[in-house]
């Protein structure tokens, strides 16, 4: 679980997203940051028991900085209003698929997969799905995965309206081949963030998506 003070800090930051306020509350931030990292260490420890490909990954290298990169953004708010962590073989900066936990009051979620890969990586995944359509379909429609996440995220941002170049509309896997991102996701209510069951909830959700993550990484690494 996360401490209520951590969640309150994020709520206050959203209302006061500027450097002056942040510096006045830096001590509170450092406490919240330590709380989040401690929780991520626990998640990673349990997840490594389920997914041995994460061996060697360090919790501190899974957590994202709170500072925003505003160079190419119209929104010049200096800080993120969330705390996020990505658990991937090779670390958070890898091009491989992984698991993600996002803590943000009103917008928290558990997710995993491959978000908006570059063209070369996307082509590798599509090829793997094309070659192993039945395996992918069974995996992505497995009862446990559907119960936890409802299936692949079908946001219009993630799916083409037409078949990708090189694939026929009659391809058995065409509906999967149209995807540009391969993500599963479920939201978390604010009250769950401070409940003792949070750790088990996240690890159980991550465990459900292990075959999915491994399939994607098999495509990227082969």
Phi, psi and omega per residue, in radians:
X1 nan 2.719 3.035
X2 -1.731 2.649 3.135
X3 -1.284 2.496 3.092
X4 -0.965 -0.550 3.138
X5 -1.151 -0.530 3.104
X6 -1.188 -0.778 3.132
X7 -1.148 -0.686 3.132
X8 -1.145 -0.662 3.091
X9 -1.032 -0.771 -3.130
X10 -1.133 -0.654 3.090
X11 -1.116 -0.764 -3.134
X12 -1.181 -0.645 3.133
X13 -1.107 -0.667 3.129
X14 -1.071 -0.566 3.138
X15 -1.470 -0.303 -3.029
X16 -2.369 0.934 -3.021
X17 -1.441 1.275 3.070
X18 -2.642 2.756 -2.976
X19 -1.068 -0.696 -3.089
X20 -1.053 -0.832 3.137
X21 -1.133 -0.738 -3.096
X22 -1.059 -0.760 -3.124
X23 -1.150 -0.624 3.103
X24 -1.180 -0.443 -3.096
X25 -1.974 0.406 -3.085
X26 -1.073 -0.664 3.135
X27 -1.069 -0.716 3.106
X28 -1.142 -0.706 3.096
X29 -1.055 -0.807 -3.109
X30 -1.065 -0.627 3.099
X31 -1.184 -0.742 3.121
X32 -1.153 -0.710 3.118
X33 -1.069 -0.765 3.129
X34 -1.131 -0.670 3.122
X35 -1.110 -0.789 -3.139
X36 -1.124 -0.773 -3.140
X37 -1.088 -0.730 3.113
X38 -1.046 -0.729 3.120
X39 -1.156 -0.724 3.130
X40 -1.105 -0.628 3.079
X41 -1.061 -0.695 3.122
X42 -1.184 -0.740 3.112
X43 -1.067 -0.838 -3.110
X44 -1.102 -0.704 3.124
X45 -1.024 -0.780 -3.133
X46 -1.280 -0.650 -3.107
X47 -1.182 -0.608 3.123
X48 -1.082 -0.473 3.102
X49 -1.206 -0.453 -3.103
X50 -1.674 -0.617 -3.092
X51 -2.216 1.708 -3.055
X52 -1.258 -0.188 3.106
X53 -1.199 -0.227 -3.139
X54 -1.560 0.013 3.129
X55 -0.989 2.305 -3.127
X56 1.682 -0.271 3.099
X57 -1.317 2.353 -3.133
X58 -1.813 2.463 -3.101
X59 -1.012 -0.732 -3.089
X60 -1.117 -0.367 3.109
X61 -1.643 0.050 3.076
X62 -1.675 -0.436 -3.020
X63 -1.492 2.367 3.137
X64 -1.508 2.626 3.088
X65 -1.156 2.651 3.135
X66 -1.472 -0.313 3.114
X67 -1.267 2.371 3.104
X68 -1.552 2.606 2.979
X69 -1.589 1.828 -3.016
X70 -1.752 0.128 -3.041
X71 -1.013 -0.687 -3.064
X72 -2.030 0.386 -3.095
X73 -2.025 2.478 3.054
X74 -1.240 -0.511 3.099
X75 -1.429 1.964 -3.074
X76 -1.708 0.254 3.065
X77 -1.011 2.230 -3.001
X78 -1.304 -0.311 -3.021
X79 -2.219 2.565 2.988
X80 -1.275 2.614 3.119
X81 -1.799 0.434 3.103
X82 -2.432 2.934 2.953
X83 -2.126 2.185 -3.056
X84 -2.225 2.667 3.110
X85 -2.530 2.351 3.122
X86 -2.035 2.240 -3.126
X87 -1.907 1.794 -3.097
X88 -2.373 2.568 3.022
X89 -1.040 2.113 -3.122
X90 1.666 -0.063 3.086
X91 1.742 3.022 -3.012
X92 -1.210 -0.325 -3.103
X93 -1.637 0.033 -3.133
X94 -1.225 2.814 3.077
X95 -1.541 0.004 -3.104
X96 -1.400 2.835 3.089
X97 -1.263 2.736 -3.140
X98 -2.873 -2.959 -3.100
X99 -1.873 2.619 -3.080
X100 -2.489 2.394 3.044
X101 -2.183 2.222 -3.042
X102 -2.138 2.006 3.122
X103 -1.840 1.975 3.136
X104 -2.710 2.054 -3.124
X105 -0.845 2.148 3.136
X106 1.508 -0.219 -3.064
X107 -2.509 0.560 -3.122
X108 -1.400 2.599 3.123
X109 -2.804 2.829 3.019
X110 -1.972 2.328 -3.103
X111 -2.584 3.003 3.076
X112 -2.965 2.757 3.125
X113 2.272 -2.514 -3.079
X114 -2.314 1.982 -3.065
X115 -1.726 2.104 3.057
X116 0.754 1.060 3.116
X117 -1.161 2.766 3.063
X118 -1.174 2.887 -3.031
X119 -0.957 -0.758 -3.088
X120 -1.132 -0.752 3.139
X121 -1.210 -0.689 3.121
X122 -1.077 -0.720 3.127
X123 -1.101 -0.679 3.118
X124 -1.101 -0.749 -3.140
X125 -1.159 -0.770 3.124
X126 -1.062 -0.706 3.133
X127 -1.105 -0.726 3.132
X128 -1.123 -0.698 3.105
X129 -1.161 -0.722 3.132
X130 -1.074 -0.745 -3.114
X131 -1.294 -0.473 -3.036
X132 -2.268 0.892 -3.037
X133 -1.058 -0.762 -3.117
X134 -1.137 -0.756 3.121
X135 -1.054 -0.793 -3.114
X136 -1.148 -0.742 -3.121
X137 -1.088 -0.813 3.139
X138 -1.079 -0.671 -3.101
X139 -1.213 -0.780 -3.042
X140 -1.390 -0.231 3.087
X141 -1.940 0.210 3.107
X142 -1.023 2.498 -3.052
X143 -0.970 -0.775 -3.112
X144 -1.108 -0.711 -3.130
X145 -1.187 -0.722 3.127
X146 -1.136 -0.717 3.137
X147 -1.091 -0.733 -3.114
X148 -1.313 -0.759 -2.939
X149 -2.171 -0.293 -3.131
X150 1.443 0.044 -3.130
X151 1.852 -3.022 -3.139
X152 -1.116 2.490 3.045
X153 -1.144 2.203 -3.064
X154 -1.925 0.476 3.034
X155 -0.894 2.386 -3.085
X156 -1.029 -0.384 3.075
X157 -1.167 -0.424 -3.038
X158 -1.720 -0.135 -2.991
X159 -2.273 2.326 3.064
X160 -1.291 2.670 3.070
X161 -1.522 -0.363 3.130
X162 -2.154 2.809 3.111
X163 -1.035 2.489 3.097
X164 -1.171 2.740 -3.130
X165 -0.980 2.296 3.104
X166 1.682 -0.072 -3.119
X167 -2.165 2.326 -3.115
X168 -1.377 2.579 -3.129
X169 -1.101 -0.383 -3.135
X170 -1.587 0.077 3.088
X171 -1.028 2.362 -3.087
X172 -1.023 -0.448 -3.087
X173 -1.881 0.312 -2.968
X174 -1.010 -0.619 -3.122
X175 -1.155 -0.562 3.070
X176 -1.377 -0.591 -3.099
X177 -1.209 -0.313 3.114
X178 -1.323 -0.286 -3.092
X179 -1.194 2.466 3.040
X180 -1.827 -0.366 3.030
X181 -2.270 2.502 -3.139
X182 -2.088 1.610 -2.977
X183 -2.281 2.418 2.890
X184 -2.035 2.552 -3.001
X185 -2.710 2.526 2.964
X186 -2.485 2.491 -3.113
X187 -1.404 2.732 3.096
X188 -2.165 2.273 3.086
X189 -1.245 2.636 -3.120
X190 -0.947 -0.711 -3.077
X191 -1.105 -0.473 -3.128
X192 -1.233 -0.432 -3.082
X193 -1.127 -0.491 -3.087
X194 -1.907 0.242 3.104
X195 -1.645 2.593 -3.124
X196 -1.082 -0.400 -3.100
X197 -1.373 -0.088 -3.060
X198 -1.016 -0.807 -3.111
X199 -1.012 -0.874 -3.133
X200 -1.094 -0.691 -3.140
X201 -1.041 -0.827 -3.107
X202 -1.173 -0.831 -3.101
X203 -1.119 -0.696 3.101
X204 -1.100 -0.722 3.118
X205 -1.134 -0.771 3.111
X206 -1.086 -0.733 -3.119
X207 -1.062 -0.647 -3.140
X208 -1.077 -0.574 -3.079
X209 -1.630 0.076 -3.113
X210 -0.957 -0.856 3.127
X211 -1.019 -0.648 3.116
X212 -1.116 -0.838 3.132
X213 -1.090 -0.770 -3.115
X214 -1.159 -0.623 3.092
X215 -1.085 -0.843 -3.135
X216 -1.083 -0.743 -3.115
X217 -1.266 -0.493 3.027
X218 -1.078 -0.721 3.116
X219 -1.125 -0.734 -3.061
X220 -1.306 -0.525 -3.051
X221 -1.595 -0.401 -3.117
X222 -1.266 nan nan
